[in-house]
Amino acid sequence: MKLTVRAIRSNEIILSETNVVNGLRVGQIKYLLHKEHGMANALRLVLRLLPKGKNLNDDMSLDQLTSNPELVLFVKDLGPQVAWTTVFLAEYAGPIAVYTLFYMRPTLIYGVTAVDQAHYAVNLAAICYVSHYVKRILETLYVHRFSHATMPLANLFKNCSYYWGFSAAIGYYTNHPLYTAASYGPLQVYTGLCGFVLFEFGNLSIHLLQRNLRPASSTIRRIPYPSGNPFTWLFRLVSCPNYTYEFLSWSAFSLVTQTLPAVAFTLVGFAQMTVWAKAKHRAYKAEFRDYPKNRKAIIPFVI
């Protein structure tokens, strides 16, 4: 097979080889581009069949991409990269530090007139907020298996700005000396608290099930099905129940705090997760012919 690799931006030919072995994999081509053709580290490179096409997986071989005797691929340098784990740890550790600052040091933020004795709903909100991100950190370290080792460095600043910024807004209003408790008192607060705990456990249950679908150090994809854990039964209705539980968790947190920044964070997060869920739902249906037809992306029977 004849293989040609062109740069996406300039259309310049970077690599042109004849008699290439059909079993050569995308990851090996990226390594050749780095070692023998002076391109950046292979982790920064992506190969595509079309300039604006989908990035090819490293384990795909040439004979999986075409049956023709010639193949043209396009390469793009994604720029400086950073490990997924590093990004997740930074974006999740920040909210703990930011929110805790507002909760533990009110006089530093609001002045000497701020009282140290917080409302019980404020104390519960702090426990919920911090425990959520502690859970995320532990999942990053011990549960999640990433299909890609790195992401663009710019994502580190974008993601941290999002999480840290909203943490400051939520922390400022929830811990403010003029904070007004929930309209329906303890009933509203404890209902939200119970929902938060249940939905967080549901989210964890989905992450554990997804971890078991992918063997370590692999990019294998399988259709997720519910297990004996009742929290995973949501897979019968949606493709991304982890996002469903995430949205419900923050909805419950908003019920506890009754603050506008918490509601805004919930709605913005839901909008972004809906985009991700729809994309993953389409990918499932395209990859698996026997994918359950009754499933929606994130909201049962609706989206």
N, C-alpha and C positions, 0 to 999 in steps of 0.2 A: 504494500500500500504506500502511496505517496502522501506525505503529511506536510501541510503548510500552516504556519502560525503567523497571523498578522496582528499588529497593534491596533486596538480598537480606535484610538483617537487619530492616528496618522495613516492607518492602513498600510504601514510599512511592513515588509516581510521580515520577521524576526528569525524564523526557522523554516528551512525547506529541506526535507529528507525523503529519499526514495527507499524502497524496500524496508519500510518500517514494519515491525512485527504487529500483527493484528491484535495481539493480546496486550499491547502496551497500554498502561493505564494513565488516566489524566494526572494523577499525582506524580507519576514518573516524568511526564512531559514537563510539568512545572519545575521539577528538580533539574531537568536538563536545561531549561531556559535560564535558571539561576546559575548553575555551575558552568555551563559551556557557552552561554550567550549573554552573560553579564547583566541579567535582569535581577530584580530585587529578590529577597528571600521568598521561597516558595509559599510561605504562609500569607504573603501579601498579594499573591497572584490568583486570578480567577480565569478560567477558560470557558468560552461559550461557543455554540454553533453559529450564533448570529450576534452582531455587535450589541443589540439590545435584548438578547435572549436570556434564558435562565442560566445561572452558574452551574457548571457541571460538577458532579461529585468526584472526589479524588479516586474512588475505587471503580469508576466506570472505565471500561476498556474500549479501544477504538472500534472493534467489531460490534459493540453494542450501540455505537453512535451512527454507523452507516454500513451498508453492504457494498458501497461503491469502491472502486480502486483508488479514488482520491478523496482526501478530506481536508477541508480548510477550517481551522479553529481561530478564534479571536481571543487575545489575551489583554487583561487589564490589571494595572497595578493599583491596588486599593489604598496605598499609602501606609504610613506607620500603623502597626498593629499592637494590640494589647490583649492579654489573655482574658477570656470570658470570666474566669473566676475572679480575677483582679477587679474587673469592672463591677461585678455583682457585689463583691465584698465592700468596695468603696461606696457604691450607691446605697447599700443597705446599712452600713455602719454610720454613715452621715446622719440619717434621720434619727437614729438613737441619740447621738451626741447633741444634735440641734434641739430636738424636742425636750430632752432631759434638761438642757440649759434653761428653757423657759419654765419648766416644772420645778426644778430644784433651786433655781436662783431668781425668784421673781423680783426681788429688790434690785437686782442688777439690770433687769430689763425694764421694769415699770416704775422704779424709784423706791425710796425708803418707805413710802406709804403703803406699799403692797404687803398684804398679810401673808404669813407663813402657813396659816391654817386653811387648807384648800377644801372646797366643796367635795363631798363624797363622789360625785360624778366626775369631777376633775381627776381624782385619784384613780378611779376605775379606767378613765380614758388613757391615763399615762401607762397603766399596766397593759392595757390592750395594745396601745401603739408600740411600746417597746417590745412586748412579747411577739408581735407580728414580725418585726424586723429581725429579732433574734432567731425566730423560726426560719426566716428566709436565709439567714447566714448559715445556719446549720444544714439546711437543705442544699445550699450551694456547695458546702464542704463534703457532705456525706450522701446526698441523694441524687442530685442532678447529674446526668451524663450528657455532655455537650457534643453535638454533631460536628462542630467546628472548634478548633483550638483557640482562635483569636477573633477579634472584631476590630474595626477601624478605631484608632486612638480618639478620634473626634467624638465617638459615642460615649467615652468615659466622661467628658465634660458635659455633653448633652444630657445624659442620664442622671448624672449627679446634680446638675442644675435643676432638673425636674423634681427629683425626690427631695433634695435638700431644701429647695425653695418652697415646696408645698408643706414640708415639715415645719418650716419657720412660720408660715401663715397659719397653719392649724394650731401649732403650739402657742403662738401669740394670742390668738382669740380664745382658745380653750382655757388657758391659764391666766387670762387677764383678770385683774381685781374686780372688774365690772361684769365678769361672766355671769350670765343668767342661766339658771338650770333649766332642764327640759320642762316643757309646758305641762306634761302629764305626770311629773314627779317620778317617784320610784318605779311605778309601773312601766313607764317608758324606758327609763334607764336600765332596769334589770331585764326587760324584754330584749332590748338591744344587746345587752351583755350576753345573755344566753344564746342569742342568734350568732353573735360574733364568735363565741367559743365553738359552736357547732359547725359553722361555715369554715372556720380555720382548720378544724379537724377534717372536714370534707376535702378541703384543698390539699392538705397533707396526704390524705388517702389516695387522691388522684395522682399526686406526684410519685408516691411509692409504687403504684401500679404501673405508671409510665416508665419508671426506672427498670422494672422487671421485664419490660417489653424489649429493651435494648441491651444486649450483652455488652460488657465492658470493652472499651477500645474498638467499638464498631459503629457503623452508621445504619445498621439494619432497621427497617421500618416494618411494623406489623399493625394490623387493625386492632385497636384497643377494645376489649370487651369487659363488662363488669365482672368483678370477682365476688366472693362471698361477703365482702364488706358492704353493708347497705349504702354507704356513702358513695360507692363507685357505681351504683345502679343508674346514676344520672347519665352514664355513657349510653344507656339505651335510647336517650332522647337527644343528646348533643355530642358533637365531636370534641369539644374543648371544655369539659366540666370544671377543669381547674380555673378557667377564667370566670365561669359562672359563679363558683364559690368565692372567688376573689371579689367580684362585684358585690355579692351578697354580704361578704364580711365588712366591706367598707360602707355599705348601706346600713348595716347594723351599728357600726361605729358612729355614723352620722346620726343615728337615732339616739345613741347614748349622749353625744355631745351637743346636738342641735346647733351646730355652727355652720355658717355659710362656706368657709374654706373647706371643711370636711365634705360637704355636699359637692362642691366644685371638683375636689380631688376625685371623688367617686364617679362623677359624670365624665370627666376628662379621661380617667382611667378606663371606664367602660367603653368610651368611643374608640380608644386605641386598641383595647383588647378585642373589640368587635372586628376591627380591621384584620388583626392577626388571626382571629378564629375563622373568619370567612376564607382567608387565604389557605389556612391549614385544612379546612373542610373541602375546598376545591382540590387541594393536592391529594387528599385521601381518596376522593372520588375518581380522580384521574389515574391514580396509581393502582387502586384495587377495584376490579370489576364487581366483586361481590360485596362492596361496602354497603352497610345498611342504609336503605333509602329513606327510612323514616326519621333519620337524625337531622337536626338543624345544627347550626354552627355554635351558638352560645346560649340562646334563650329557647327553651322547648316550645315547639309548635309555631314559633314566631320568626326568629333570626337564626 
